[in-house]
Amino acid sequence: MVPTPMVSATQQSSRIRARKARKNGTKTRRFNRTNGTPAFPVHPEGYTTSAADSKKPESK
């Protein structure tokens, strides 16, 4: 049996960080998929309807 060569500490640390980042991304995506986006008001109280980015009132 021939032992595998050792890698540098930097290379090993980089691989570990990348693996953890991938794993954390998977957890976050799974959490967001099950819980969805929280409900929030489109325009909070006190928002002016005359603002340029305001939602226009529905015409009847």
A tleap script that builds the chain and sets N, CA, C and O, in Angstrom:
source leaprc.protein.ff14SB
mol = sequence {
  NMET VAL PRO THR PRO MET VAL SER ALA THR
  GLN GLN SER SER ARG ILE ARG ALA ARG LYS
  ALA ARG LYS ASN GLY THR LYS THR ARG ARG
  PHE ASN ARG THR ASN GLY THR PRO ALA PHE
  PRO VAL HIE PRO GLU GLY TYR THR THR SER
  ALA ALA ASP SER LYS LYS PRO GLU SER CLYS
}
set mol.1.N position { 0.825 -1.182 0.000 }
set mol.1.CA position { 0.000 0.000 0.000 }
set mol.1.C position { 0.867 1.242 0.000 }
set mol.1.O position { 1.791 1.374 0.803 }
set mol.2.N position { 0.561 2.138 -0.900 }
set mol.2.CA position { 1.289 3.394 -0.981 }
set mol.2.C position { 0.419 4.471 -0.347 }
set mol.2.O position { -0.724 4.650 -0.768 }
set mol.3.N position { 0.926 5.198 0.655 }
set mol.3.CA position { 0.114 6.246 1.274 }
set mol.3.C position { -0.126 7.403 0.294 }
set mol.3.O position { 0.723 7.711 -0.543 }
set mol.4.N position { -1.279 8.025 0.414 }
set mol.4.CA position { -1.580 9.164 -0.450 }
set mol.4.C position { -0.760 10.365 0.004 }
set mol.4.O position { -0.511 10.530 1.198 }
set mol.5.N position { -0.341 11.199 -0.934 }
set mol.5.CA position { 0.473 12.358 -0.555 }
set mol.5.C position { -0.356 13.374 0.227 }
set mol.5.O position { -1.564 13.494 0.023 }
set mol.6.N position { 0.299 14.091 1.112 }
set mol.6.CA position { -0.382 15.104 1.914 }
set mol.6.C position { -0.592 16.359 1.070 }
set mol.6.O position { 0.217 16.692 0.204 }
set mol.7.N position { -1.692 17.039 1.344 }
set mol.7.CA position { -1.949 18.308 0.658 }
set mol.7.C position { -1.535 19.438 1.593 }
set mol.7.O position { -1.337 19.232 2.791 }
set mol.8.N position { -1.408 20.624 1.029 }
set mol.8.CA position { -1.010 21.769 1.848 }
set mol.8.C position { -2.172 22.180 2.751 }
set mol.8.O position { -3.326 21.855 2.471 }
set mol.9.N position { -1.869 22.885 3.817 }
set mol.9.CA position { -2.896 23.342 4.759 }
set mol.9.C position { -3.849 24.318 4.073 }
set mol.9.O position { -5.050 24.314 4.345 }
set mol.10.N position { -3.316 25.148 3.189 }
set mol.10.CA position { -4.159 26.124 2.476 }
set mol.10.C position { -5.146 25.410 1.568 }
set mol.10.O position { -6.327 25.755 1.529 }
set mol.11.N position { -4.663 24.426 0.846 }
set mol.11.CA position { -5.535 23.682 -0.067 }
set mol.11.C position { -6.616 22.950 0.719 }
set mol.11.O position { -7.780 22.937 0.320 }
set mol.12.N position { -6.232 22.348 1.825 }
set mol.12.CA position { -7.189 21.617 2.649 }
set mol.12.C position { -8.230 22.575 3.239 }
set mol.12.O position { -9.422 22.270 3.244 }
set mol.13.N position { -7.782 23.725 3.731 }
set mol.13.CA position { -8.705 24.709 4.301 }
set mol.13.C position { -9.671 25.229 3.247 }
set mol.13.O position { -10.861 25.399 3.512 }
set mol.14.N position { -9.151 25.480 2.051 }
set mol.14.CA position { -9.999 25.980 0.965 }
set mol.14.C position { -11.068 24.969 0.606 }
set mol.14.O position { -12.223 25.336 0.387 }
set mol.15.N position { -10.699 23.708 0.545 }
set mol.15.CA position { -11.680 22.666 0.218 }
set mol.15.C position { -12.728 22.538 1.309 }
set mol.15.O position { -13.910 22.361 1.013 }
set mol.16.N position { -12.319 22.624 2.549 }
set mol.16.CA position { -13.262 22.525 3.666 }
set mol.16.C position { -14.224 23.704 3.637 }
set mol.16.O position { -15.429 23.520 3.808 }
set mol.17.N position { -13.704 24.926 3.420 }
set mol.17.CA position { -14.571 26.109 3.345 }
set mol.17.C position { -15.563 25.991 2.197 }
set mol.17.O position { -16.736 26.327 2.362 }
set mol.18.N position { -15.120 25.525 1.052 }
set mol.18.CA position { -16.010 25.371 -0.104 }
set mol.18.C position { -17.095 24.344 0.187 }
set mol.18.O position { -18.258 24.542 -0.163 }
set mol.19.N position { -16.708 23.241 0.832 }
set mol.19.CA position { -17.685 22.195 1.169 }
set mol.19.C position { -18.731 22.726 2.134 }
set mol.19.O position { -19.921 22.458 1.971 }
set mol.20.N position { -18.296 23.477 3.138 }
set mol.20.CA position { -19.238 24.036 4.112 }
set mol.20.C position { -20.161 25.058 3.460 }
set mol.20.O position { -21.345 25.117 3.791 }
set mol.21.N position { -19.643 25.857 2.546 }
set mol.21.CA position { -20.464 26.854 1.861 }
set mol.21.C position { -21.543 26.175 1.024 }
set mol.21.O position { -22.691 26.621 1.003 }
set mol.22.N position { -21.174 25.103 0.340 }
set mol.22.CA position { -22.165 24.363 -0.454 }
set mol.22.C position { -23.235 23.771 0.449 }
set mol.22.O position { -24.423 23.824 0.130 }
set mol.23.N position { -22.817 23.212 1.567 }
set mol.23.CA position { -23.755 22.592 2.490 }
set mol.23.C position { -24.701 23.634 3.089 }
set mol.23.O position { -25.903 23.390 3.195 }
set mol.24.N position { -24.167 24.796 3.482 }
set mol.24.CA position { -25.001 25.862 4.029 }
set mol.24.C position { -25.986 26.372 2.990 }
set mol.24.O position { -27.129 26.678 3.330 }
set mol.25.N position { -25.570 26.471 1.726 }
set mol.25.CA position { -26.470 26.897 0.673 }
set mol.25.C position { -27.614 25.922 0.509 }
set mol.25.O position { -28.752 26.335 0.286 }
set mol.26.N position { -27.331 24.629 0.616 }
set mol.26.CA position { -28.373 23.614 0.486 }
set mol.26.C position { -29.375 23.733 1.623 }
set mol.26.O position { -30.582 23.635 1.403 }
set mol.27.N position { -28.877 23.947 2.846 }
set mol.27.CA position { -29.774 24.104 3.991 }
set mol.27.C position { -30.668 25.323 3.825 }
set mol.27.O position { -31.868 25.268 4.098 }
set mol.28.N position { -30.070 26.429 3.373 }
set mol.28.CA position { -30.832 27.670 3.196 }
set mol.28.C position { -31.894 27.509 2.129 }
set mol.28.O position { -33.038 27.919 2.326 }
set mol.29.N position { -31.530 26.913 0.996 }
set mol.29.CA position { -32.493 26.714 -0.084 }
set mol.29.C position { -33.626 25.813 0.365 }
set mol.29.O position { -34.787 26.086 0.059 }
set mol.30.N position { -33.317 24.756 1.077 }
set mol.30.CA position { -34.348 23.839 1.564 }
set mol.30.C position { -35.283 24.559 2.544 }
set mol.30.O position { -36.500 24.383 2.488 }
set mol.31.N position { -34.711 25.366 3.437 }
set mol.31.CA position { -35.513 26.119 4.400 }
set mol.31.C position { -36.434 27.093 3.683 }
set mol.31.O position { -37.620 27.174 4.004 }
set mol.32.N position { -35.899 27.838 2.708 }
set mol.32.CA position { -36.705 28.809 1.975 }
set mol.32.C position { -37.792 28.132 1.152 }
set mol.32.O position { -38.885 28.680 1.006 }
set mol.33.N position { -37.514 26.970 0.620 }
set mol.33.CA position { -38.492 26.252 -0.187 }
set mol.33.C position { -39.665 25.799 0.664 }
set mol.33.O position { -40.808 25.846 0.209 }
set mol.34.N position { -39.404 25.361 1.892 }
set mol.34.CA position { -40.486 24.877 2.751 }
set mol.34.C position { -41.253 26.013 3.405 }
set mol.34.O position { -42.461 25.894 3.607 }
set mol.35.N position { -40.585 27.110 3.741 }
set mol.35.CA position { -41.238 28.193 4.464 }
set mol.35.C position { -41.718 29.324 3.571 }
set mol.35.O position { -42.586 30.093 3.984 }
set mol.36.N position { -41.193 29.452 2.379 }
set mol.36.CA position { -41.630 30.488 1.450 }
set mol.36.C position { -41.196 31.879 1.881 }
set mol.36.O position { -40.437 32.057 2.833 }
set mol.37.N position { -41.697 32.840 1.157 }
set mol.37.CA position { -41.381 34.232 1.437 }
set mol.37.C position { -42.359 34.770 2.469 }
set mol.37.O position { -43.561 34.544 2.326 }
set mol.38.N position { -41.908 35.461 3.489 }
set mol.38.CA position { -42.832 36.001 4.481 }
set mol.38.C position { -43.719 37.084 3.876 }
set mol.38.O position { -43.309 37.809 2.970 }
set mol.39.N position { -44.930 37.178 4.389 }
set mol.39.CA position { -45.855 38.196 3.902 }
set mol.39.C position { -45.402 39.560 4.408 }
set mol.39.O position { -45.035 39.699 5.575 }
set mol.40.N position { -45.424 40.544 3.557 }
set mol.40.CA position { -45.057 41.892 3.956 }
set mol.40.C position { -45.893 42.867 3.138 }
set mol.40.O position { -46.274 42.545 2.013 }
set mol.41.N position { -46.188 44.047 3.669 }
set mol.41.CA position { -47.007 45.009 2.931 }
set mol.41.C position { -46.233 45.594 1.748 }
set mol.41.O position { -45.031 45.844 1.836 }
set mol.42.N position { -46.941 45.806 0.652 }
set mol.42.CA position { -46.297 46.387 -0.516 }
set mol.42.C position { -45.907 47.827 -0.210 }
set mol.42.O position { -44.791 48.249 -0.514 }
set mol.43.N position { -46.820 48.577 0.388 }
set mol.43.CA position { -46.535 49.944 0.799 }
set mol.43.C position { -46.845 50.063 2.282 }
set mol.43.O position { -48.005 49.933 2.675 }
set mol.44.N position { -45.842 50.305 3.112 }
set mol.44.CA position { -46.087 50.434 4.549 }
set mol.44.C position { -46.952 51.651 4.869 }
set mol.44.O position { -47.143 52.533 4.032 }
set mol.45.N position { -47.462 51.680 6.081 }
set mol.45.CA position { -48.298 52.801 6.524 }
set mol.45.C position { -47.520 54.101 6.411 }
set mol.45.O position { -46.328 54.142 6.718 }
set mol.46.N position { -48.189 55.166 5.970 }
set mol.46.CA position { -47.534 56.450 5.841 }
set mol.46.C position { -46.852 56.650 4.501 }
set mol.46.O position { -46.258 57.703 4.270 }
set mol.47.N position { -46.922 55.665 3.610 }
set mol.47.CA position { -46.285 55.788 2.304 }
set mol.47.C position { -47.144 56.674 1.417 }
set mol.47.O position { -48.362 56.502 1.369 }
set mol.48.N position { -46.537 57.609 0.723 }
set mol.48.CA position { -47.309 58.531 -0.119 }
set mol.48.C position { -47.689 57.854 -1.429 }
set mol.48.O position { -46.860 57.210 -2.074 }
set mol.49.N position { -48.934 58.006 -1.806 }
set mol.49.CA position { -49.390 57.406 -3.063 }
set mol.49.C position { -48.982 58.236 -4.267 }
set mol.49.O position { -49.136 57.798 -5.407 }
set mol.50.N position { -48.459 59.437 -4.019 }
set mol.50.CA position { -48.018 60.278 -5.125 }
set mol.50.C position { -46.550 60.034 -5.479 }
set mol.50.O position { -46.013 60.692 -6.370 }
set mol.51.N position { -45.905 59.106 -4.797 }
set mol.51.CA position { -44.506 58.814 -5.088 }
set mol.51.C position { -44.396 58.166 -6.470 }
set mol.51.O position { -45.347 57.556 -6.959 }
set mol.52.N position { -43.236 58.308 -7.081 }
set mol.52.CA position { -43.041 57.811 -8.442 }
set mol.52.C position { -43.171 56.291 -8.523 }
set mol.52.O position { -43.648 55.770 -9.531 }
set mol.53.N position { -42.755 55.573 -7.479 }
set mol.53.CA position { -42.793 54.112 -7.533 }
set mol.53.C position { -44.008 53.525 -6.821 }
set mol.53.O position { -44.034 52.327 -6.536 }
set mol.54.N position { -45.008 54.345 -6.532 }
set mol.54.CA position { -46.173 53.844 -5.805 }
set mol.54.C position { -47.081 53.056 -6.736 }
set mol.54.O position { -47.082 53.254 -7.951 }
set mol.55.N position { -47.850 52.160 -6.139 }
set mol.55.CA position { -48.803 51.368 -6.893 }
set mol.55.C position { -50.004 52.247 -7.201 }
set mol.55.O position { -50.562 52.881 -6.305 }
set mol.56.N position { -50.402 52.287 -8.462 }
set mol.56.CA position { -51.504 53.142 -8.878 }
set mol.56.C position { -52.833 52.558 -8.385 }
set mol.56.O position { -53.005 51.339 -8.404 }
set mol.57.N position { -53.757 53.386 -7.950 }
set mol.57.CA position { -55.052 52.871 -7.491 }
set mol.57.C position { -55.809 52.237 -8.655 }
set mol.57.O position { -55.732 52.693 -9.796 }
set mol.58.N position { -56.540 51.177 -8.332 }
set mol.58.CA position { -57.293 50.473 -9.377 }
set mol.58.C position { -58.482 51.303 -9.821 }
set mol.58.O position { -59.244 51.810 -8.998 }
set mol.59.N position { -58.633 51.437 -11.125 }
set mol.59.CA position { -59.772 52.193 -11.654 }
set mol.59.C position { -60.954 51.239 -11.842 }
set mol.59.O position { -60.786 50.070 -12.187 }
set mol.60.N position { -62.145 51.774 -11.606 }
set mol.60.CA position { -63.338 50.929 -11.677 }
set mol.60.C position { -63.984 50.977 -13.028 }
set mol.60.O position { -65.000 50.319 -13.250 }
savepdb mol mol.pdb
quit
